[in-house]
């Protein structure tokens, strides 16, 4: 009798442990986020448990982040989602864990800021001493934020950017600082806040950081397994920018999208096209790793 009871307790413990292992935890949410239950839709809050086979609904321009150990599911757009389907799509693409490497490469593609500073200084000088001072302060913010991000001091960068956004009255600076806010949030491991920041940006295609902005936005969509959404950015990007390392990054992200969608031939073609642009770059090495892993 005691043995039977002992086995029953062990079995119950194992079942409970297995159920816990299959449960995600809400680590971030905004807008309206709900869990489907037998009684209908129930609101979700930070810390709530979400079964791996559950359905969730996001509305009100909301977003949701779920974690389970090292696994993360991010939902960036309104809609109804099956958690197990998102997890399978992310696993199928093979993009998990590579986002940070690609994001770091995206930032390294930034052009020489001194050119922007020189042009800004000339334009400001034409407008008077007050504008010169403002241009110098803006350049100081850029330099400080770039250094903080390079040192992975993302929350310090966010503090600097928040203050700069309060002080600036220049539209171009506001857009760039908001974009950099998205960069810092992504580096800090807060993709939903990063995407929300990028969604506020009305970027000038002529801006020096425009390509990086598009690639980071696509990266966030890849991370969230929104492959069609990412491709809607990447395909026009490649058409407009068919050469250079930024195109290689776009092809690498396209590979993950096509792989996640089950388009094997298109995924392989994306790797081949990206690698052929310049086999000597760091991004080509990342592409080659995926080619060898196929």
Secondary structure as the mmCIF struct_conf table of DSSP 4:
data_model
#
loop_
_struct_conf.conf_type_id
_struct_conf.id
_struct_conf.beg_label_comp_id
_struct_conf.beg_label_asym_id
_struct_conf.beg_label_seq_id
_struct_conf.end_label_comp_id
_struct_conf.end_label_asym_id
_struct_conf.end_label_seq_id
HELX_RH_AL_P HELX_RH_AL_P1 UNK A 2 UNK A 21
TURN_TY1_P TURN_TY1_P1 UNK A 22 UNK A 22
STRN STRN1 UNK A 23 UNK A 37
TURN_TY1_P TURN_TY1_P2 UNK A 38 UNK A 39
STRN STRN2 UNK A 40 UNK A 43
TURN_TY1_P TURN_TY1_P3 UNK A 46 UNK A 47
STRN STRN3 UNK A 49 UNK A 51
TURN_TY1_P TURN_TY1_P4 UNK A 52 UNK A 53
STRN STRN4 UNK A 55 UNK A 68
TURN_TY1_P TURN_TY1_P5 UNK A 69 UNK A 70
STRN STRN5 UNK A 71 UNK A 75
BEND BEND1 UNK A 77 UNK A 78
STRN STRN6 UNK A 79 UNK A 82
HELX_RH_AL_P HELX_RH_AL_P2 UNK A 83 UNK A 93
TURN_TY1_P TURN_TY1_P6 UNK A 94 UNK A 94
TURN_TY1_P TURN_TY1_P7 UNK A 96 UNK A 98
HELX_RH_AL_P HELX_RH_AL_P3 UNK A 99 UNK A 108
TURN_TY1_P TURN_TY1_P8 UNK A 109 UNK A 109
HELX_LH_PP_P HELX_LH_PP_P1 UNK A 110 UNK A 112
HELX_RH_AL_P HELX_RH_AL_P4 UNK A 113 UNK A 127
HELX_RH_AL_P HELX_RH_AL_P5 UNK A 129 UNK A 150
TURN_TY1_P TURN_TY1_P9 UNK A 151 UNK A 152
HELX_RH_AL_P HELX_RH_AL_P6 UNK A 154 UNK A 167
HELX_RH_AL_P HELX_RH_AL_P7 UNK A 171 UNK A 187
TURN_TY1_P TURN_TY1_P10 UNK A 188 UNK A 189
HELX_RH_AL_P HELX_RH_AL_P8 UNK A 191 UNK A 199
TURN_TY1_P TURN_TY1_P11 UNK A 200 UNK A 200
TURN_TY1_P TURN_TY1_P12 UNK A 205 UNK A 206
BEND BEND2 UNK A 207 UNK A 207
TURN_TY1_P TURN_TY1_P13 UNK A 208 UNK A 209
HELX_RH_AL_P HELX_RH_AL_P9 UNK A 210 UNK A 223
TURN_TY1_P TURN_TY1_P14 UNK A 224 UNK A 225
HELX_RH_AL_P HELX_RH_AL_P10 UNK A 227 UNK A 240
BEND BEND3 UNK A 243 UNK A 244
HELX_RH_AL_P HELX_RH_AL_P11 UNK A 245 UNK A 260
TURN_TY1_P TURN_TY1_P15 UNK A 261 UNK A 262
HELX_RH_AL_P HELX_RH_AL_P12 UNK A 264 UNK A 277
TURN_TY1_P TURN_TY1_P16 UNK A 279 UNK A 280
BEND BEND4 UNK A 281 UNK A 281
HELX_RH_AL_P HELX_RH_AL_P13 UNK A 282 UNK A 293
#
